[in-house]
Amino acid sequence: MYAKSNKNLIFIIPLFWMVLLTACTSLLDRDVISEQAADRAVASGDIIQIDAEYDATSPANLIEVQRVDIFRTLNVWVTFDAGIIRNLHFGRHDARFKQGYVTVNDTFKKGDVLAVAEFDTRLVESELETLILTINQTNHAFERDQLQNQDILREMRVARHEITDEFELKTQNQRIQKQVLLNDNFLRQHENTMAELNERRIELSRALQGDKIIAPFDGVVLIERSLSQGAIVNPWDLVYSVIDPTKIQFVVTGGDISQVRYGDIFPATLANWNLDFDFKVVSDPLAANTRQGSYDFIVQPTDAKAFWEAIHELDVEYTDIRNFRFDGIVKIIELYDVLGIPTNALHYLDDAPYVFLYEDGNINIRFVEIGYSDNNNVQILAGLDEGQLIVRSR
């Protein structure tokens, strides 16, 4: 049995602490002891008694300050980012659906025609006729003005040969250079005007073939609207939803800004498929200038090629990707070989952390400075040395 006379245990109640510590100017490396408080602690059973002599047979609540590893993780859900979906529509009002060339899970190349609709082309034909007339008139006017400019330059050069005064000759050369510059500018303006007119002519000529949905990038169809031939479609009516697989990304919804960081790489498992992937955080809440405590972090597979290869091996449809949910584990803290103690050996007085220090057969209160912690250990920055003994709580 443990002898009460050893007086090597202590339990200081909060009211007693307040009186006892009022005069302390520095809490670190200052031990506080009360024999009366020890008696009360033993009687109330708030702490376990220990032997005065510490050896291998001593109670388990007496432990050493030692080097530890501290890890803290955050479990997150990684879901498909719907923001990468591109919705495609026809551009005309009251067009009639003619034909679709792709369906769900089909892949396509940039520039491919995905669907065609018909519409009343009379307005387009009228605009095209007017445009062609404008192009012809613009060319005729340019040719006329160009001939006039050439005549002016020729007359100016002939006149220059008759000038004998050096100053007048210099002035005439400057006039010729200015006229050449004017002619060059006029030529560039005409070329730009004709390029715009011809581009519009090409657009109208294509429109006569029907209203088309053109693939904006290399991608895959996730959603297809069911349309029968002849169905009326408008610019606001969805026809296809597509994605670019090379830009696949997911989102960690409501991640804590203080815990999830830009550039973090963490493992995640695809639920129900037993597939493991590494994801990288590619969005930065600081760049977004958010004032919120949480933020929807955008993440991408670190190896997109391997990601798709694994998905294809499972014969998973592209449309199923929208329902994917990965279980991820983000390492918030990762410290190795730091001085630490078990978390259940730490106590607080007015937010000041302390431990019960066992030294020379006595148990004293030792205030400490702490760093990071996890479920098992807390980092000790000051107040204790490696190998010292402390009392673990009940």
VEXMARGU-513571 format. One line per 2 residues: number of its first residue (from 1); their letters; for each residue x, y, z of C-alpha. Coordinates in steps of 0.25 Angstrom, whole numbers, padded with zeros to 4 digits. Layout:
! residues N
NUM> A> X Y Z ~ ... $
This chain:
! residues 394
1> MY> 0000 0000 0000 ~ 0004 0014 -0002 $
3> AK> 0008 0022 0010 ~ 0001 0036 0013 $
5> SN> 0014 0041 0019 ~ 0021 0040 0006 $
7> KN> 0014 0053 0002 ~ 0018 0051 -0012 $
9> LI> 0004 0054 -0019 ~ -0003 0067 -0021 $
11> FI> -0016 0072 -0026 ~ -0018 0087 -0026 $
13> IP> -0032 0092 -0028 ~ -0035 0104 -0037 $
15> LF> -0038 0114 -0025 ~ -0025 0110 -0018 $
17> WM> -0017 0112 -0030 ~ -0023 0126 -0032 $
19> VL> -0018 0130 -0018 ~ -0005 0122 -0020 $
21> LT> 0000 0128 -0033 ~ -0004 0142 -0032 $
23> AC> 0010 0146 -0028 ~ 0017 0138 -0039 $
25> TS> 0025 0147 -0048 ~ 0029 0135 -0058 $
27> LL> 0021 0122 -0058 ~ 0032 0114 -0066 $
29> DR> 0041 0106 -0058 ~ 0034 0110 -0045 $
31> DV> 0028 0098 -0037 ~ 0016 0100 -0028 $
33> IS> 0013 0090 -0017 ~ 0003 0089 -0006 $
35> EQ> 0003 0077 0004 ~ -0011 0080 0008 $
37> AA> -0016 0080 -0007 ~ -0009 0066 -0008 $
39> DR> -0017 0060 0003 ~ -0030 0065 -0003 $
41> AV> -0026 0060 -0017 ~ -0024 0046 -0011 $
43> AS> -0036 0046 -0003 ~ -0045 0051 -0014 $
45> GD> -0038 0041 -0024 ~ -0035 0051 -0035 $
47> II> -0021 0046 -0037 ~ -0015 0032 -0035 $
49> QI> -0005 0030 -0023 ~ 0009 0026 -0027 $
51> DA> 0021 0021 -0020 ~ 0032 0030 -0015 $
53> EY> 0042 0022 -0021 ~ 0041 0022 -0037 $
55> DA> 0045 0008 -0043 ~ 0040 -0001 -0054 $
57> TS> 0029 -0006 -0044 ~ 0024 0008 -0042 $
59> PA> 0009 0011 -0046 ~ 0006 0013 -0061 $
61> NL> 0002 0028 -0059 ~ 0016 0032 -0057 $
63> IE> 0023 0034 -0071 ~ 0035 0041 -0077 $
65> VQ> 0036 0053 -0085 ~ 0042 0048 -0098 $
67> RV> 0043 0050 -0114 ~ 0030 0047 -0121 $
69> DI> 0024 0049 -0135 ~ 0011 0057 -0136 $
71> FR> 0001 0055 -0147 ~ -0012 0062 -0149 $
73> TL> -0021 0059 -0161 ~ -0034 0064 -0167 $
75> NV> -0044 0054 -0173 ~ -0050 0061 -0186 $
77> WV> -0060 0057 -0197 ~ -0055 0060 -0211 $
79> TF> -0066 0061 -0221 ~ -0068 0064 -0236 $
81> DA> -0066 0079 -0239 ~ -0079 0083 -0247 $
83> GI> -0072 0096 -0251 ~ -0064 0089 -0262 $
85> IR> -0077 0085 -0270 ~ -0079 0093 -0282 $
87> NL> -0093 0094 -0287 ~ -0096 0095 -0302 $
89> HF> -0107 0101 -0309 ~ -0112 0105 -0323 $
91> GR> -0111 0120 -0327 ~ -0124 0122 -0334 $
93> HD> -0138 0125 -0329 ~ -0149 0115 -0333 $
95> AR> -0139 0106 -0340 ~ -0144 0092 -0343 $
97> FK> -0135 0080 -0339 ~ -0130 0072 -0350 $
99> QG> -0119 0063 -0346 ~ -0109 0060 -0334 $
101> YV> -0096 0053 -0337 ~ -0092 0049 -0323 $
103> TV> -0098 0044 -0311 ~ -0095 0041 -0296 $
105> ND> -0080 0036 -0294 ~ -0076 0039 -0308 $
107> TF> -0063 0046 -0310 ~ -0061 0057 -0320 $
109> KK> -0050 0067 -0326 ~ -0050 0082 -0326 $
111> GD> -0057 0087 -0338 ~ -0066 0075 -0340 $
113> VL> -0080 0077 -0343 ~ -0088 0071 -0332 $
115> AV> -0102 0075 -0336 ~ -0110 0082 -0347 $
117> AE> -0123 0090 -0347 ~ -0131 0096 -0359 $
119> FD> -0137 0110 -0359 ~ -0144 0120 -0368 $
121> TR> -0132 0124 -0377 ~ -0138 0136 -0384 $
123> LV> -0133 0147 -0375 ~ -0119 0140 -0376 $
125> ES> -0120 0140 -0391 ~ -0124 0154 -0392 $
127> EL> -0112 0158 -0383 ~ -0102 0150 -0391 $
129> ET> -0107 0156 -0404 ~ -0105 0170 -0398 $
131> LI> -0092 0167 -0392 ~ -0087 0161 -0405 $
133> LT> -0091 0174 -0412 ~ -0084 0182 -0401 $
135> IN> -0071 0174 -0403 ~ -0072 0177 -0418 $
137> QT> -0074 0192 -0417 ~ -0063 0193 -0406 $
139> NH> -0053 0186 -0416 ~ -0057 0195 -0427 $
141> AF> -0055 0208 -0419 ~ -0042 0203 -0414 $
143> ER> -0037 0200 -0428 ~ -0042 0214 -0432 $
145> DQ> -0035 0221 -0420 ~ -0022 0213 -0422 $
147> LQ> -0021 0218 -0437 ~ -0023 0232 -0432 $
149> NQ> -0012 0230 -0422 ~ -0002 0224 -0432 $
151> DI> -0005 0236 -0442 ~ -0002 0246 -0430 $
153> LR> 0011 0239 -0427 ~ 0015 0239 -0442 $
155> EM> 0012 0254 -0443 ~ 0020 0257 -0431 $
157> RV> 0032 0249 -0435 ~ 0032 0256 -0449 $
159> AR> 0031 0269 -0443 ~ 0043 0266 -0434 $
161> HE> 0052 0264 -0446 ~ 0049 0279 -0450 $
163> IT> 0053 0284 -0436 ~ 0067 0290 -0435 $
165> DE> 0067 0297 -0421 ~ 0072 0288 -0411 $
167> FE> 0062 0293 -0400 ~ 0050 0291 -0410 $
169> LK> 0056 0277 -0414 ~ 0056 0273 -0399 $
171> TQ> 0042 0278 -0397 ~ 0037 0270 -0409 $
173> NQ> 0043 0257 -0404 ~ 0036 0259 -0391 $
175> RI> 0023 0261 -0398 ~ 0025 0248 -0406 $
177> QK> 0029 0240 -0394 ~ 0016 0245 -0387 $
179> QV> 0008 0241 -0399 ~ 0014 0227 -0399 $
181> LL> 0011 0226 -0384 ~ -0004 0230 -0387 $
183> ND> -0005 0220 -0398 ~ 0001 0209 -0389 $
185> NF> -0009 0212 -0378 ~ -0021 0212 -0388 $
187> LR> -0016 0199 -0393 ~ -0016 0193 -0379 $
189> QH> -0030 0199 -0375 ~ -0035 0192 -0388 $
191> EN> -0029 0179 -0385 ~ -0035 0179 -0370 $
193> TM> -0049 0183 -0376 ~ -0049 0172 -0386 $
195> AE> -0044 0162 -0376 ~ -0056 0165 -0367 $
197> LN> -0066 0165 -0378 ~ -0061 0152 -0384 $
199> ER> -0061 0146 -0370 ~ -0076 0150 -0368 $
201> RI> -0079 0144 -0382 ~ -0073 0131 -0378 $
203> EL> -0082 0131 -0366 ~ -0094 0134 -0374 $
205> SR> -0091 0123 -0384 ~ -0089 0113 -0373 $
207> AL> -0102 0117 -0367 ~ -0109 0114 -0380 $
209> QG> -0106 0099 -0377 ~ -0113 0100 -0364 $
211> DK> -0110 0104 -0349 ~ -0099 0096 -0344 $
213> II> -0093 0093 -0331 ~ -0078 0092 -0332 $
215> AP> -0069 0085 -0322 ~ -0061 0096 -0314 $
217> FD> -0050 0086 -0310 ~ -0046 0072 -0310 $
219> GV> -0056 0066 -0300 ~ -0067 0056 -0296 $
221> VL> -0082 0057 -0295 ~ -0088 0056 -0281 $
223> IE> -0102 0060 -0284 ~ -0111 0059 -0296 $
225> RS> -0124 0065 -0297 ~ -0134 0056 -0304 $
227> LS> -0139 0063 -0317 ~ -0148 0058 -0328 $
229> QG> -0146 0062 -0342 ~ -0153 0075 -0345 $
231> AI> -0154 0079 -0330 ~ -0153 0094 -0328 $
233> VN> -0140 0099 -0320 ~ -0136 0112 -0316 $
235> PW> -0123 0118 -0311 ~ -0126 0116 -0296 $
237> DL> -0130 0101 -0299 ~ -0119 0091 -0294 $
239> VY> -0114 0081 -0305 ~ -0101 0075 -0299 $
241> SV> -0093 0076 -0286 ~ -0079 0073 -0289 $
243> ID> -0065 0073 -0282 ~ -0050 0073 -0285 $
245> PT> -0045 0061 -0279 ~ -0031 0067 -0278 $
247> KI> -0036 0077 -0269 ~ -0043 0068 -0260 $
249> QF> -0044 0074 -0246 ~ -0052 0071 -0232 $
251> VV> -0055 0080 -0220 ~ -0053 0079 -0205 $
253> TG> -0066 0086 -0200 ~ -0064 0095 -0188 $
255> GD> -0050 0092 -0185 ~ -0044 0100 -0174 $
257> IS> -0035 0111 -0179 ~ -0026 0109 -0167 $
259> QV> -0024 0094 -0170 ~ -0025 0092 -0185 $
261> RY> -0014 0099 -0193 ~ -0011 0102 -0207 $
263> GD> -0001 0092 -0213 ~ -0005 0081 -0202 $
265> IF> -0004 0067 -0208 ~ -0013 0056 -0201 $
267> PA> -0017 0042 -0203 ~ -0032 0039 -0206 $
269> TL> -0040 0026 -0208 ~ -0051 0024 -0218 $
271> AN> -0062 0019 -0210 ~ -0068 0006 -0214 $
273> WN> -0057 0004 -0224 ~ -0045 0002 -0216 $
275> LD> -0036 0011 -0224 ~ -0026 0020 -0218 $
277> FD> -0021 0033 -0224 ~ -0013 0045 -0220 $
279> FK> -0020 0059 -0222 ~ -0013 0073 -0221 $
281> VV> -0020 0086 -0217 ~ -0019 0095 -0229 $
283> SD> -0028 0107 -0223 ~ -0023 0117 -0213 $
285> PL> -0033 0124 -0204 ~ -0024 0136 -0202 $
287> AA> -0024 0138 -0217 ~ -0039 0138 -0217 $
289> NT> -0039 0149 -0206 ~ -0049 0141 -0198 $
291> RQ> -0053 0146 -0184 ~ -0060 0133 -0180 $
293> GS> -0054 0123 -0171 ~ -0057 0111 -0180 $
295> YD> -0055 0110 -0195 ~ -0058 0100 -0206 $
297> FI> -0044 0096 -0210 ~ -0042 0091 -0225 $
299> VQ> -0033 0078 -0226 ~ -0028 0071 -0238 $
301> PT> -0022 0057 -0239 ~ -0007 0058 -0239 $
303> DA> -0006 0048 -0250 ~ -0018 0051 -0260 $
305> KA> -0013 0040 -0270 ~ -0012 0029 -0259 $
307> FW> -0026 0034 -0253 ~ -0033 0032 -0267 $
309> EA> -0026 0019 -0269 ~ -0031 0013 -0256 $
311> IH> -0045 0018 -0259 ~ -0045 0012 -0273 $
313> EL> -0041 -0001 -0267 ~ -0053 -0002 -0259 $
315> DV> -0062 0001 -0271 ~ -0068 0013 -0263 $
317> EY> -0076 0022 -0272 ~ -0072 0037 -0273 $
319> TD> -0086 0040 -0267 ~ -0083 0033 -0255 $
321> IR> -0072 0042 -0251 ~ -0082 0053 -0247 $
323> NF> -0086 0043 -0235 ~ -0071 0040 -0231 $
325> RF> -0068 0042 -0216 ~ -0054 0040 -0211 $
327> DG> -0051 0039 -0197 ~ -0038 0047 -0195 $
329> IV> -0028 0049 -0183 ~ -0021 0063 -0182 $
331> KI> -0009 0064 -0173 ~ -0011 0077 -0165 $
333> IE> 0001 0075 -0156 ~ 0013 0065 -0158 $
335> LY> 0025 0067 -0148 ~ 0036 0057 -0146 $
337> DV> 0045 0055 -0134 ~ 0040 0066 -0125 $
339> LG> 0039 0067 -0110 ~ 0026 0063 -0105 $
341> IP> 0016 0057 -0095 ~ 0003 0050 -0095 $
343> TN> -0009 0060 -0097 ~ -0015 0054 -0085 $
345> AL> -0004 0059 -0076 ~ -0006 0073 -0079 $
347> HY> -0015 0083 -0071 ~ -0019 0097 -0072 $
349> LD> -0020 0109 -0062 ~ -0026 0121 -0068 $
351> DA> -0021 0116 -0082 ~ -0007 0114 -0076 $
353> PY> -0003 0099 -0079 ~ 0004 0092 -0068 $
355> VF> 0008 0077 -0064 ~ 0010 0070 -0051 $
357> LY> 0025 0068 -0050 ~ 0030 0056 -0042 $
359> ED> 0044 0060 -0037 ~ 0053 0056 -0025 $
361> GN> 0041 0048 -0019 ~ 0032 0060 -0020 $
363> IN> 0020 0064 -0029 ~ 0020 0079 -0033 $
365> IR> 0013 0087 -0043 ~ 0021 0091 -0055 $
367> FV> 0016 0102 -0065 ~ 0020 0099 -0080 $
369> EI> 0020 0105 -0094 ~ 0013 0096 -0104 $
371> GY> 0013 0095 -0119 ~ 0005 0086 -0128 $
373> SD> -0003 0074 -0123 ~ -0011 0062 -0128 $
375> NN> -0020 0052 -0122 ~ -0008 0045 -0115 $
377> NV> 0003 0055 -0112 ~ 0006 0070 -0110 $
379> QI> 0019 0077 -0114 ~ 0027 0083 -0102 $
381> LA> 0034 0096 -0106 ~ 0039 0100 -0092 $
383> GL> 0038 0096 -0077 ~ 0042 0081 -0078 $
385> DE> 0054 0074 -0082 ~ 0055 0060 -0089 $
387> GQ> 0055 0049 -0078 ~ 0047 0056 -0067 $
389> LI> 0036 0049 -0061 ~ 0021 0054 -0061 $
391> VR> 0008 0049 -0056 ~ -0002 0044 -0066 $
393> SR> -0017 0048 -0062 ~ -0027 0038 -0059 $
